Amino acid sequence: MRYIIILFWSFLLGQIVGYIGGALNNGSYDFMWTTIISLIAGVLIISIGHFALPEEKSSQA
């Protein structure tokens, strides 16, 4: 569930950044490219979080 939430927020914030960035640079806003880039960024964030955290080892006595 948390992966879906991360992808949703990366999509939403990516669209906002893409729209504002396009307006500030006098460029055009492309929904499809902004969606692709924001979802790739979301997958990178998920993979960094997955590989950066050490695995918990259970200590059984």
MOJOBEL-V933325 format. One record per residue. N is the residue number from 1. RES is the residue in one small letter. PSI is psi in degrees with one decimal (* if undefined). BURIAL is # if it has 16 or more other C-alpha atoms within 10 Angstrom, else .. D_CENTER is the distance of its C-alpha to the mean C-alpha in Angstrom with 1 decimal. Layout:
N&RES&PSI&BURIAL&D_CENTER ; N&RES&PSI&BURIAL&D_CENTER
This chain:
1&m&-36.6&.&14.6 ; 2&r&-26.8&.&12.1 ; 3&y&-37.5&.&9.7 ; 4&i&-40.4&.&10.3 ; 5&i&-40.5&.&9.7 ; 6&i&-43.9&#&6.3 ; 7&l&-37.1&#&5.6 ; 8&f&-47.6&.&8.0 ; 9&w&-34.5&.&7.0 ; 10&s&-37.2&#&3.7 ; 11&f&-49.3&#&6.7 ; 12&l&-48.5&.&9.2 ; 13&l&-31.3&.&8.4 ; 14&g&-39.2&#&7.7 ; 15&q&-40.7&#&11.0 ; 16&i&-47.0&.&12.7 ; 17&v&-40.6&.&12.1 ; 18&g&-41.3&#&13.2 ; 19&y&-46.9&#&16.1 ; 20&i&-40.3&.&17.3 ; 21&g&-40.4&.&16.9 ; 22&g&-38.6&.&18.9 ; 23&a&-38.7&.&21.5 ; 24&l&-29.2&.&21.9 ; 25&n&9.2&.&22.5 ; 26&n&34.9&.&24.7 ; 27&g&-173.6&.&22.7 ; 28&s&154.8&.&21.7 ; 29&y&119.1&.&18.6 ; 30&d&111.9&.&17.6 ; 31&f&-43.2&.&15.6 ; 32&m&-47.3&.&15.2 ; 33&w&-37.6&.&13.9 ; 34&t&-38.4&#&11.5 ; 35&t&-45.4&#&10.1 ; 36&i&-47.5&.&10.2 ; 37&i&-41.4&#&8.6 ; 38&s&-36.0&#&5.5 ; 39&l&-34.0&#&5.4 ; 40&i&-41.3&.&6.5 ; 41&a&-38.5&#&4.0 ; 42&g&-41.2&#&2.1 ; 43&v&-38.3&#&5.9 ; 44&l&-40.3&.&6.8 ; 45&i&-42.6&.&5.7 ; 46&i&-44.5&#&7.6 ; 47&s&-36.6&.&10.2 ; 48&i&-43.6&.&10.8 ; 49&g&-33.2&.&11.4 ; 50&h&-42.6&.&13.5 ; 51&f&-19.1&.&15.6 ; 52&a&-29.4&.&16.0 ; 53&l&130.9&.&17.6 ; 54&p&150.0&.&21.3 ; 55&e&141.1&.&22.7 ; 56&e&129.2&.&25.2 ; 57&k&132.6&.&28.7 ; 58&s&131.4&.&31.2 ; 59&s&105.0&.&34.5 ; 60&q&126.9&.&37.3 ; 61&a&*&.&40.8
